[in-house]
C-alpha cells in the first residue's frame, strides 16, 4: 500500500472521526450537588423537532431565550425528612425552582421534587413529592418510570410502563398509568445559540398517560388521557439534555409546548448581564471577599455561586436593605458565576474572578 493511498484514506477518515457516534451511560446523567441552568426558549416560529438520522447536524442557533431557570440536583438524603423514608432506595432528586405540577382541575402541587434512581443499567424516575393543599405528599411510582436504558446507542429502543396513585384525604384521589416508548433515532452534531456545538444522541420518547381524578365530595371521577412526546439531544458528561423539545399530540398533530436548552455559561451569561436587573459586585476581580450593593427595586431571595461547570458551591441570602458579603476565602483562584434568584428564577448572572 503506497503512502499516497494512506494519506488519502486518512483524510477521508478525519470527518468521520470528528463526528463519531457517542454512547451515553450512567456517568452522563445529572450529579448531586450540581445546578444546571436551563434556558427556556420561545415556542413560536418554526421548530424542527422531527428531522433526524445518522451523522445529522441540528442547527438550533436561532433559538431565543426568554428565561433561565436553575435545576438543582441533590442526594435523596438531602430531601425534606418527610420524604427520605419513602425514597430510601433512590439516590438522586431534582428541585426545579419556581415550578409547580398541575394535577388537573384546580389541584397543583408546589415545591416539587422529582426523585430518581441512577444505576449502571438504567435511569428511572421513582416518584415525586411536593405540597398539595398545605400537605407534604410523597408519591411513589410502582413500577418506576424508566427513562433511559444503558448503554444508550443509536437505534436502541425499549418500552416501559409506570404507575402511581395517592390520596388527599377526604378531598380527592389521583391515578396515573403511563406507557413510555423510547427510540434513539439519531446521532450527530447539535448547534446551540452562541455557536457552541456538541456531539449528541437524539432520543425520542412517546408517552401515553392515562390519568384520572376521583373527587370525594362529589362522589365521582373522570379520566384525563394525554399523549405527549419528548425529543432530547444528549451529550457526554453534561447531566441534563443539551436540548429538550416537548410536544402535545392531538389526533397525531403535534404542537410544541416547551423548548429548553443548556448552554451555560456562554449564551445565558451574555444575555442576562445585559439585563437591567444586573447587580453590582465589587471588587471584581477580588481575593477574599466581594460585596453586593442592596437594591430596593428587585426583591432577590438569594444568590447562588457556581463554578464554570455549573457545580453549586454556595447559597447566600440577599438583603435589599444592606450590603451582602460574599466570603471567598475558601475558594481557589479562578472564574465563578454569581446567579441572583427571585421566586426561583434567575434574574441576572455575573462573572466573578478570584485572583491572589
SELUM-53559 format. One record per residue: residue number from 1; x, y, z of N, C-alpha, C in turn; chain. Coordinates in steps of 0.05 Angstrom, whole numbers. Example, Ala and Ser with C-alpha at 12.3 -4.5 7.8 and 13.67 -1.06 7.14 Angstrom:
// residues 2
(1 (264 -114 156) (246 -90 156) (264 -66 156) 'A');
(2 (257 -45 142) (273 -21 143) (258 1 157) 'A');
// end
This chain:
// residues 356
(1 (17 -24 0) (0 0 0) (18 25 0) 'A');
(2 (15 43 -20) (33 66 -22) (24 88 -3) 'A');
(3 (43 107 2) (39 129 20) (16 147 11) 'A');
(4 (14 151 -15) (-6 169 -25) (-34 159 -19) 'A');
(5 (-37 132 -22) (-63 120 -16) (-70 122 14) 'A');
(6 (-49 118 31) (-54 120 60) (-62 148 68) 'A');
(7 (-49 168 56) (-56 196 62) (-84 202 54) 'A');
(8 (-92 192 31) (-120 196 21) (-140 183 39) 'A');
(9 (-134 159 48) (-151 144 67) (-154 159 93) 'A');
(10 (-131 169 104) (-132 184 129) (-148 210 126) 'A');
(11 (-145 224 104) (-160 249 100) (-190 243 99) 'A');
(12 (-197 221 86) (-225 213 84) (-237 207 112) 'A');
(13 (-220 195 129) (-230 186 155) (-233 208 176) 'A');
(14 (-218 231 172) (-218 252 192) (-246 262 199) 'A');
(15 (-263 270 179) (-290 279 185) (-306 259 201) 'A');
(16 (-303 233 194) (-318 212 208) (-310 211 237) 'A');
(17 (-284 212 242) (-274 211 270) (-283 234 286) 'A');
(18 (-284 258 274) (-292 282 289) (-322 282 297) 'A');
(19 (-338 267 281) (-367 266 287) (-376 238 291) 'A');
(20 (-360 222 306) (-366 194 310) (-390 192 330) 'A');
(21 (-404 170 327) (-427 165 345) (-417 162 373) 'A');
(22 (-432 174 392) (-425 172 421) (-442 151 434) 'A');
(23 (-434 143 458) (-450 125 475) (-456 140 501) 'A');
(24 (-481 138 511) (-488 151 536) (-492 129 557) 'A');
(25 (-481 134 581) (-483 115 603) (-490 130 629) 'A');
(26 (-489 115 651) (-497 125 677) (-481 150 685) 'A');
(27 (-455 151 677) (-438 174 685) (-446 200 671) 'A');
(28 (-463 198 651) (-471 222 636) (-497 234 646) 'A');
(29 (-508 223 668) (-532 233 679) (-527 255 700) 'A');
(30 (-548 269 710) (-544 290 729) (-529 281 754) 'A');
(31 (-515 300 767) (-499 293 790) (-508 310 814) 'A');
(32 (-511 298 837) (-519 312 861) (-498 334 867) 'A');
(33 (-508 358 875) (-491 380 881) (-487 399 857) 'A');
(34 (-499 392 834) (-496 409 811) (-522 425 805) 'A');
(35 (-519 449 796) (-542 465 786) (-538 468 756) 'A');
(36 (-559 459 741) (-558 461 712) (-577 484 703) 'A');
(37 (-565 503 690) (-581 527 682) (-594 522 655) 'A');
(38 (-620 521 655) (-636 514 631) (-649 539 620) 'A');
(39 (-643 546 595) (-655 569 582) (-682 560 569) 'A');
(40 (-703 574 576) (-729 569 564) (-731 586 539) 'A');
(41 (-736 574 516) (-737 588 491) (-765 592 482) 'A');
(42 (-769 612 465) (-796 618 454) (-804 594 437) 'A');
(43 (-830 587 438) (-841 565 423) (-854 574 397) 'A');
(44 (-853 600 392) (-864 610 367) (-845 605 343) 'A');
(45 (-856 607 319) (-839 603 295) (-836 573 289) 'A');
(46 (-819 568 269) (-815 541 260) (-793 527 277) 'A');
(47 (-801 505 290) (-782 490 306) (-782 461 295) 'A');
(48 (-760 453 283) (-759 427 270) (-750 406 290) 'A');
(49 (-770 391 301) (-764 370 320) (-765 342 308) 'A');
(50 (-772 341 283) (-777 314 270) (-753 304 254) 'A');
(51 (-737 323 242) (-715 314 225) (-692 302 242) 'A');
(52 (-684 278 234) (-663 265 249) (-650 243 232) 'A');
(53 (-631 228 243) (-617 207 228) (-588 204 237) 'A');
(54 (-573 188 223) (-545 183 229) (-528 206 219) 'A');
(55 (-508 214 235) (-489 235 228) (-503 260 218) 'A');
(56 (-524 268 233) (-540 291 226) (-531 316 240) 'A');
(57 (-536 339 229) (-530 364 242) (-556 379 247) 'A');
(58 (-561 385 273) (-585 400 281) (-576 428 288) 'A');
(59 (-585 448 273) (-577 475 278) (-600 491 292) 'A');
(60 (-597 494 318) (-617 509 334) (-604 536 344) 'A');
(61 (-585 546 329) (-571 570 337) (-589 595 338) 'A');
(62 (-612 594 325) (-630 617 324) (-650 618 347) 'A');
(63 (-649 599 365) (-667 599 388) (-663 624 405) 'A');
(64 (-685 635 416) (-683 659 432) (-692 652 461) 'A');
(65 (-674 657 480) (-680 651 508) (-699 672 519) 'A');
(66 (-720 663 533) (-738 681 547) (-733 683 577) 'A');
(67 (-726 660 589) (-719 659 617) (-698 638 621) 'A');
(68 (-684 639 644) (-664 619 651) (-672 609 679) 'A');
(69 (-675 583 682) (-683 572 708) (-663 551 717) 'A');
(70 (-654 552 742) (-634 533 752) (-648 507 761) 'A');
(71 (-639 484 751) (-648 458 761) (-627 448 780) 'A');
(72 (-633 446 805) (-613 437 825) (-617 408 832) 'A');
(73 (-596 392 832) (-597 364 839) (-584 359 865) 'A');
(74 (-596 342 882) (-586 336 908) (-588 306 912) 'A');
(75 (-574 296 933) (-577 269 941) (-604 264 954) 'A');
(76 (-614 240 952) (-640 234 964) (-640 238 994) 'A');
(77 (-616 236 1006) (-613 241 1035) (-616 270 1043) 'A');
(78 (-616 288 1023) (-619 317 1028) (-648 326 1024) 'A');
(79 (-665 307 1018) (-694 314 1015) (-705 322 1042) 'A');
(80 (-727 337 1043) (-740 341 1069) (-745 315 1083) 'A');
(81 (-743 315 1109) (-744 290 1125) (-768 273 1119) 'A');
(82 (-791 285 1114) (-816 270 1110) (-815 253 1084) 'A');
(83 (-796 260 1066) (-794 245 1040) (-772 224 1041) 'A');
(84 (-753 226 1058) (-729 209 1057) (-737 180 1060) 'A');
(85 (-755 173 1079) (-762 145 1083) (-776 134 1059) 'A');
(86 (-793 149 1046) (-808 140 1023) (-789 133 999) 'A');
(87 (-767 148 997) (-749 145 974) (-721 135 982) 'A');
(88 (-720 117 1002) (-694 108 1013) (-678 92 993) 'A');
(89 (-691 80 973) (-677 64 953) (-668 81 929) 'A');
(90 (-676 106 928) (-668 124 906) (-641 137 913) 'A');
(91 (-629 152 894) (-603 164 900) (-600 192 889) 'A');
(92 (-621 204 878) (-619 230 866) (-646 244 866) 'A');
(93 (-646 270 870) (-670 285 869) (-666 312 855) 'A');
(94 (-686 322 842) (-684 347 828) (-704 367 840) 'A');
(95 (-694 390 847) (-712 411 857) (-713 433 835) 'A');
(96 (-734 432 819) (-737 451 797) (-749 476 808) 'A');
(97 (-732 496 812) (-741 521 826) (-763 535 812) 'A');
(98 (-783 544 827) (-804 562 817) (-824 547 800) 'A');
(99 (-826 521 801) (-845 506 785) (-866 493 802) 'A');
(100 (-889 487 790) (-910 472 803) (-919 450 784) 'A');
(101 (-933 430 794) (-943 408 779) (-973 409 778) 'A');
(102 (-985 411 754) (-1014 412 751) (-1025 383 752) 'A');
(103 (-1043 378 770) (-1054 351 774) (-1083 349 763) 'A');
(104 (-1092 371 750) (-1119 371 739) (-1138 387 756) 'A');
(105 (-1159 398 743) (-1178 417 757) (-1162 439 769) 'A');
(106 (-1167 445 794) (-1153 467 808) (-1130 457 826) 'A');
(107 (-1123 431 823) (-1103 420 841) (-1075 424 828) 'A');
(108 (-1057 436 844) (-1030 440 835) (-1011 434 859) 'A');
(109 (-990 419 854) (-970 413 874) (-947 432 872) 'A');
(110 (-939 445 894) (-918 464 894) (-893 453 909) 'A');
(111 (-871 467 907) (-846 459 919) (-840 430 912) 'A');
(112 (-839 425 886) (-838 397 876) (-809 387 874) 'A');
(113 (-806 362 883) (-781 347 879) (-787 323 861) 'A');
(114 (-771 320 840) (-772 295 824) (-749 277 834) 'A');
(115 (-756 252 839) (-737 233 851) (-729 211 832) 'A');
(116 (-703 204 831) (-693 186 811) (-675 164 824) 'A');
(117 (-671 143 808) (-650 123 815) (-633 120 790) 'A');
(118 (-607 128 792) (-588 125 771) (-571 101 777) 'A');
(119 (-571 81 759) (-555 57 763) (-540 51 737) 'A');
(120 (-524 30 738) (-507 23 714) (-525 14 691) 'A');
(121 (-549 5 697) (-566 -6 676) (-588 13 666) 'A');
(122 (-596 33 683) (-618 50 675) (-619 75 691) 'A');
(123 (-635 94 681) (-641 119 696) (-672 120 698) 'A');
(124 (-682 118 723) (-711 116 727) (-720 139 745) 'A');
(125 (-745 148 740) (-758 165 759) (-774 148 778) 'A');
(126 (-767 149 804) (-780 132 824) (-804 145 836) 'A');
(127 (-807 172 831) (-831 185 842) (-827 215 843) 'A');
(128 (-844 229 857) (-842 258 861) (-855 264 888) 'A');
(129 (-850 288 897) (-861 297 923) (-865 327 922) 'A');
(130 (-884 337 938) (-889 365 939) (-912 371 958) 'A');
(131 (-919 396 959) (-940 406 977) (-966 410 961) 'A');
(132 (-987 397 971) (-1014 398 959) (-1034 405 980) 'A');
(133 (-1048 428 976) (-1068 437 996) (-1056 438 1024) 'A');
(134 (-1030 447 1025) (-1017 450 1051) (-1005 425 1063) 'A');
(135 (-1007 402 1049) (-998 376 1059) (-974 367 1042) 'A');
(136 (-952 359 1056) (-929 348 1042) (-934 319 1035) 'A');
(137 (-933 312 1009) (-941 286 1000) (-919 274 982) 'A');
(138 (-908 250 990) (-890 235 973) (-907 216 955) 'A');
(139 (-901 215 929) (-915 198 910) (-895 179 898) 'A');
(140 (-899 153 902) (-881 132 893) (-892 119 867) 'A');
(141 (-875 118 846) (-882 103 822) (-879 73 828) 'A');
(142 (-899 57 819) (-897 28 822) (-911 16 798) 'A');
(143 (-896 8 777) (-867 8 775) (-856 36 768) 'A');
(144 (-830 39 769) (-817 65 764) (-818 71 734) 'A');
(145 (-815 97 728) (-815 107 700) (-787 105 690) 'A');
(146 (-781 85 673) (-754 81 662) (-750 100 639) 'A');
(147 (-732 119 642) (-728 140 622) (-706 132 602) 'A');
(148 (-684 120 612) (-663 110 595) (-654 83 603) 'A');
(149 (-645 66 584) (-632 42 590) (-603 44 580) 'A');
(150 (-583 35 596) (-555 39 589) (-543 12 580) 'A');
(151 (-523 13 562) (-513 37 548) (-533 46 527) 'A');
(152 (-534 72 522) (-552 84 503) (-537 88 476) 'A');
(153 (-546 75 455) (-533 77 429) (-554 81 407) 'A');
(154 (-545 90 385) (-562 95 361) (-577 69 354) 'A');
(155 (-603 72 349) (-622 51 341) (-632 34 365) 'A');
(156 (-623 40 390) (-634 27 413) (-664 35 416) 'A');
(157 (-680 17 426) (-708 23 432) (-718 5 454) 'A');
(158 (-737 15 470) (-750 -1 490) (-776 12 498) 'A');
(159 (-793 -4 512) (-818 6 522) (-820 0 552) 'A');
(160 (-828 20 568) (-832 16 597) (-860 25 605) 'A');
(161 (-869 15 627) (-894 24 639) (-890 32 667) 'A');
(162 (-905 52 677) (-903 61 704) (-931 69 714) 'A');
(163 (-933 72 740) (-960 79 751) (-956 91 779) 'A');
(164 (-975 108 786) (-976 117 814) (-1005 123 821) 'A');
(165 (-1010 123 847) (-1036 132 858) (-1032 143 886) 'A');
(166 (-1046 164 893) (-1044 175 920) (-1070 190 926) 'A');
(167 (-1074 195 952) (-1098 207 961) (-1092 233 977) 'A');
(168 (-1109 252 973) (-1111 276 991) (-1135 271 1008) 'A');
(169 (-1132 261 1033) (-1154 251 1049) (-1178 269 1049) 'A');
(170 (-1201 256 1045) (-1228 269 1045) (-1232 289 1022) 'A');
(171 (-1212 292 1005) (-1215 312 983) (-1215 298 956) 'A');
(172 (-1193 284 949) (-1191 272 922) (-1170 250 921) 'A');
(173 (-1172 234 901) (-1153 213 895) (-1142 217 867) 'A');
(174 (-1117 211 863) (-1104 216 837) (-1091 190 828) 'A');
(175 (-1093 184 801) (-1082 160 790) (-1069 166 763) 'A');
(176 (-1048 151 757) (-1036 153 730) (-1024 126 722) 'A');
(177 (-1029 119 697) (-1016 95 685) (-1002 106 659) 'A');
(178 (-976 101 657) (-960 112 635) (-946 90 619) 'A');
(179 (-947 94 592) (-931 77 575) (-911 95 560) 'A');
(180 (-885 89 563) (-864 105 551) (-849 87 530) 'A');
(181 (-849 96 505) (-834 82 484) (-810 100 476) 'A');
(182 (-786 90 479) (-762 105 475) (-747 94 451) 'A');
(183 (-738 113 433) (-723 106 410) (-699 125 407) 'A');
(184 (-675 115 404) (-652 131 398) (-651 133 367) 'A');
(185 (-662 155 356) (-667 157 328) (-647 175 313) 'A');
(186 (-625 183 326) (-606 200 312) (-581 204 327) 'A');
(187 (-560 211 313) (-535 220 326) (-521 239 307) 'A');
(188 (-504 257 319) (-490 276 303) (-483 301 319) 'A');
(189 (-486 324 307) (-477 350 318) (-500 368 324) 'A');
(190 (-502 378 348) (-522 398 356) (-509 425 359) 'A');
(191 (-521 445 346) (-511 473 347) (-531 490 363) 'A');
(192 (-522 503 384) (-539 519 401) (-533 548 398) 'A');
(193 (-550 566 409) (-544 595 407) (-516 601 418) 'A');
(194 (-503 620 405) (-476 627 411) (-456 612 394) 'A');
(195 (-466 592 379) (-448 577 361) (-435 553 373) 'A');
(196 (-441 548 399) (-428 524 411) (-441 499 400) 'A');
(197 (-425 478 396) (-434 453 384) (-426 429 401) 'A');
(198 (-442 408 400) (-438 385 417) (-444 360 400) 'A');
(199 (-429 338 406) (-435 312 395) (-457 300 412) 'A');
(200 (-479 291 400) (-502 282 415) (-515 257 404) 'A');
(201 (-531 244 421) (-551 225 413) (-578 238 414) 'A');
(202 (-595 233 394) (-622 244 395) (-641 221 405) 'A');
(203 (-655 226 427) (-672 206 439) (-701 216 439) 'A');
(204 (-719 200 427) (-747 207 426) (-763 189 445) 'A');
(205 (-780 202 462) (-798 187 479) (-827 193 472) 'A');
(206 (-842 172 465) (-871 175 460) (-885 166 486) 'A');
(207 (-901 184 497) (-913 179 523) (-943 180 522) 'A');
(208 (-956 158 531) (-985 157 533) (-992 156 563) 'A');
(209 (-1005 177 573) (-1013 179 601) (-1044 175 603) 'A');
(210 (-1052 157 620) (-1080 154 627) (-1083 163 656) 'A');
(211 (-1089 188 660) (-1093 200 686) (-1123 199 694) 'A');
(212 (-1128 200 719) (-1156 202 729) (-1156 215 756) 'A');
(213 (-1178 228 762) (-1183 241 788) (-1210 232 798) 'A');
(214 (-1211 225 824) (-1236 220 837) (-1241 240 859) 'A');
(215 (-1263 255 857) (-1269 276 876) (-1287 264 898) 'A');
(216 (-1277 264 923) (-1292 251 945) (-1319 264 950) 'A');
(217 (-1319 291 952) (-1343 305 959) (-1364 303 938) 'A');
(218 (-1356 302 913) (-1375 300 891) (-1384 271 886) 'A');
(219 (-1367 252 895) (-1374 224 892) (-1371 213 863) 'A');
(220 (-1354 225 847) (-1349 215 820) (-1321 222 812) 'A');
(221 (-1312 208 790) (-1285 213 779) (-1287 215 749) 'A');
(222 (-1264 222 737) (-1263 224 708) (-1235 220 698) 'A');
(223 (-1232 210 674) (-1205 205 662) (-1194 230 649) 'A');
(224 (-1167 232 647) (-1153 254 633) (-1132 241 615) 'A');
(225 (-1139 230 592) (-1119 218 575) (-1102 239 561) 'A');
(226 (-1076 233 557) (-1058 252 544) (-1037 236 528) 'A');
(227 (-1029 247 506) (-1007 237 490) (-987 260 486) 'A');
(228 (-962 255 494) (-941 275 492) (-916 262 481) 'A');
(229 (-897 279 472) (-872 269 462) (-849 286 473) 'A');
(230 (-827 273 479) (-802 286 488) (-780 281 467) 'A');
(231 (-767 302 458) (-745 300 440) (-720 311 454) 'A');
(232 (-700 294 459) (-677 302 475) (-651 298 459) 'A');
(233 (-634 317 461) (-607 315 449) (-587 313 473) 'A');
(234 (-574 290 476) (-558 284 500) (-529 282 493) 'A');
(235 (-512 296 508) (-483 296 504) (-469 282 527) 'A');
(236 (-444 275 523) (-429 261 543) (-422 280 566) 'A');
(237 (-427 270 591) (-418 284 615) (-431 312 618) 'A');
(238 (-456 316 609) (-469 341 611) (-494 341 630) 'A');
(239 (-500 317 641) (-522 316 661) (-549 316 647) 'A');
(240 (-560 339 644) (-586 342 631) (-582 344 601) 'A');
(241 (-604 339 585) (-602 342 556) (-592 370 549) 'A');
(242 (-576 372 528) (-568 398 518) (-591 413 506) 'A');
(243 (-611 398 496) (-635 410 485) (-658 390 489) 'A');
(244 (-681 400 498) (-704 383 500) (-728 399 490) 'A');
(245 (-743 386 471) (-767 397 460) (-790 379 467) 'A');
(246 (-811 389 481) (-834 374 488) (-858 382 470) 'A');
(247 (-874 363 462) (-897 369 446) (-922 355 457) 'A');
(248 (-945 368 452) (-971 355 457) (-982 344 431) 'A');
(249 (-994 321 433) (-1004 306 409) (-1035 305 410) 'A');
(250 (-1048 317 391) (-1077 315 389) (-1083 303 362) 'A');
(251 (-1092 278 363) (-1100 263 339) (-1077 262 319) 'A');
(252 (-1053 259 329) (-1030 257 311) (-1017 283 303) 'A');
(253 (-1029 305 311) (-1018 332 305) (-1003 342 329) 'A');
(254 (-977 347 326) (-960 356 348) (-956 386 349) 'A');
(255 (-959 397 373) (-954 426 377) (-933 428 399) 'A');
(256 (-914 446 396) (-892 449 415) (-902 462 440) 'A');
(257 (-897 449 463) (-905 460 489) (-882 473 504) 'A');
(258 (-858 464 500) (-835 476 513) (-809 470 499) 'A');
(259 (-790 489 500) (-764 485 489) (-744 495 510) 'A');
(260 (-726 477 519) (-706 483 539) (-679 474 529) 'A');
(261 (-659 491 533) (-632 483 525) (-612 491 547) 'A');
(262 (-590 476 547) (-569 481 567) (-544 491 551) 'A');
(263 (-537 516 557) (-514 528 543) (-500 548 561) 'A');
(264 (-495 540 586) (-484 557 606) (-454 552 608) 'A');
(265 (-437 572 610) (-444 600 614) (-447 618 590) 'A');
(266 (-439 608 566) (-436 626 543) (-460 644 537) 'A');
(267 (-482 632 528) (-505 648 520) (-519 661 543) 'A');
(268 (-524 644 564) (-540 654 586) (-528 678 600) 'A');
(269 (-502 676 605) (-489 698 619) (-490 724 603) 'A');
(270 (-484 722 577) (-485 745 560) (-512 759 560) 'A');
(271 (-533 742 557) (-560 753 556) (-568 767 582) 'A');
(272 (-561 754 604) (-571 764 630) (-554 787 640) 'A');
(273 (-529 788 634) (-513 810 643) (-522 837 631) 'A');
(274 (-534 835 607) (-543 860 595) (-570 869 605) 'A');
(275 (-582 852 623) (-608 859 634) (-606 882 653) 'A');
(276 (-628 897 655) (-628 919 674) (-629 909 703) 'A');
(277 (-633 883 707) (-635 871 733) (-607 866 746) 'A');
(278 (-586 870 730) (-559 863 739) (-551 879 764) 'A');
(279 (-538 865 783) (-529 878 808) (-499 884 805) 'A');
(280 (-490 901 823) (-462 909 822) (-447 893 843) 'A');
(281 (-427 878 835) (-409 863 853) (-382 877 852) 'A');
(282 (-371 883 876) (-345 896 877) (-330 886 902) 'A');
(283 (-303 886 902) (-286 890 878) (-288 864 861) 'A');
(284 (-282 867 835) (-283 845 817) (-264 850 794) 'A');
(285 (-241 836 794) (-232 813 809) (-227 820 839) 'A');
(286 (-227 799 855) (-222 802 884) (-205 779 894) 'A');
(287 (-197 780 919) (-180 759 930) (-195 743 951) 'A');
(288 (-208 756 971) (-220 741 993) (-250 747 997) 'A');
(289 (-258 772 992) (-286 779 996) (-296 796 973) 'A');
(290 (-322 794 967) (-335 811 948) (-361 821 961) 'A');
(291 (-372 843 951) (-396 855 963) (-417 861 942) 'A');
(292 (-442 858 950) (-464 863 932) (-480 886 944) 'A');
(293 (-484 907 928) (-499 930 937) (-529 924 939) 'A');
(294 (-543 934 959) (-572 929 961) (-587 942 939) 'A');
(295 (-611 931 933) (-629 942 913) (-657 941 923) 'A');
(296 (-671 964 923) (-699 965 931) (-717 958 908) 'A');
(297 (-707 959 883) (-724 954 860) (-730 925 857) 'A');
(298 (-709 908 862) (-712 879 858) (-710 864 884) 'A');
(299 (-730 848 890) (-731 833 915) (-719 806 912) 'A');
(300 (-693 804 909) (-680 778 905) (-680 762 931) 'A');
(301 (-685 736 927) (-686 718 950) (-658 710 960) 'A');
(302 (-641 703 940) (-615 693 947) (-597 694 922) 'A');
(303 (-572 689 927) (-553 686 904) (-540 658 906) 'A');
(304 (-534 647 883) (-520 621 881) (-493 626 869) 'A');
(305 (-473 613 879) (-446 614 868) (-439 587 856) 'A');
(306 (-433 586 830) (-426 561 817) (-398 563 804) 'A');
(307 (-386 541 799) (-361 541 783) (-368 541 754) 'A');
(308 (-348 539 737) (-352 541 708) (-367 517 697) 'A');
(309 (-368 495 712) (-382 471 703) (-410 470 714) 'A');
(310 (-418 491 729) (-445 492 739) (-449 479 766) 'A');
(311 (-427 470 779) (-429 458 806) (-436 479 826) 'A');
(312 (-457 475 842) (-465 494 862) (-446 493 886) 'A');
(313 (-434 516 893) (-414 518 914) (-425 531 939) 'A');
(314 (-444 550 936) (-455 564 959) (-481 577 953) 'A');
(315 (-498 580 973) (-523 596 971) (-522 617 993) 'A');
(316 (-528 642 986) (-527 664 1005) (-552 680 1004) 'A');
(317 (-566 685 1026) (-589 702 1026) (-581 731 1019) 'A');
(318 (-598 745 1004) (-592 772 995) (-611 791 1009) 'A');
(319 (-600 813 1019) (-617 833 1032) (-620 857 1013) 'A');
(320 (-645 868 1012) (-650 891 996) (-646 917 1011) 'A');
(321 (-636 915 1036) (-632 939 1052) (-604 943 1062) 'A');
(322 (-587 922 1058) (-559 924 1068) (-541 909 1049) 'A');
(323 (-515 915 1050) (-496 903 1032) (-492 873 1039) 'A');
(324 (-492 856 1019) (-487 827 1023) (-458 821 1019) 'A');
(325 (-446 806 1037) (-418 798 1036) (-415 770 1025) 'A');
(326 (-398 767 1005) (-391 740 994) (-364 732 1004) 'A');
(327 (-362 712 1021) (-337 702 1032) (-324 682 1012) 'A');
(328 (-301 690 1001) (-287 673 981) (-261 662 991) 'A');
(329 (-256 663 1018) (-231 655 1029) (-225 626 1024) 'A');
(330 (-245 609 1022) (-241 581 1018) (-241 573 988) 'A');
(331 (-244 593 970) (-246 587 942) (-218 589 929) 'A');
(332 (-213 571 910) (-188 572 895) (-189 595 874) 'A');
(333 (-165 603 864) (-165 622 843) (-180 612 819) 'A');
(334 (-194 630 805) (-209 621 782) (-233 638 776) 'A');
(335 (-250 628 758) (-274 642 749) (-298 628 761) 'A');
(336 (-317 644 772) (-341 634 784) (-364 651 773) 'A');
(337 (-389 640 777) (-412 655 768) (-432 659 791) 'A');
(338 (-441 684 794) (-460 691 815) (-487 694 802) 'A');
(339 (-507 678 810) (-534 679 799) (-553 691 820) 'A');
(340 (-568 711 812) (-587 724 830) (-615 713 824) 'A');
(341 (-627 701 845) (-653 688 842) (-675 704 854) 'A');
(342 (-698 704 841) (-722 717 851) (-745 698 844) 'A');
(343 (-760 689 864) (-782 670 861) (-773 645 845) 'A');
(344 (-748 636 851) (-738 612 839) (-727 615 811) 'A');
(345 (-727 639 799) (-718 643 772) (-694 662 772) 'A');
(346 (-675 657 754) (-651 674 752) (-659 700 739) 'A');
(347 (-652 723 753) (-656 749 741) (-631 761 730) 'A');
(348 (-608 753 740) (-583 761 728) (-561 742 736) 'A');
(349 (-540 741 720) (-517 725 725) (-492 742 720) 'A');
(350 (-473 742 738) (-449 758 735) (-424 740 740) 'A');
(351 (-404 745 724) (-379 731 728) (-363 744 751) 'A');
(352 (-351 727 767) (-335 736 790) (-307 723 788) 'A');
(353 (-286 738 788) (-259 728 785) (-245 730 812) 'A');
(354 (-232 707 820) (-217 707 845) (-187 705 837) 'A');
(355 (-172 726 845) (-143 727 840) (-129 730 866) 'A');
(356 (-106 717 869) (-90 721 894) (-60 723 886) 'A');
// end
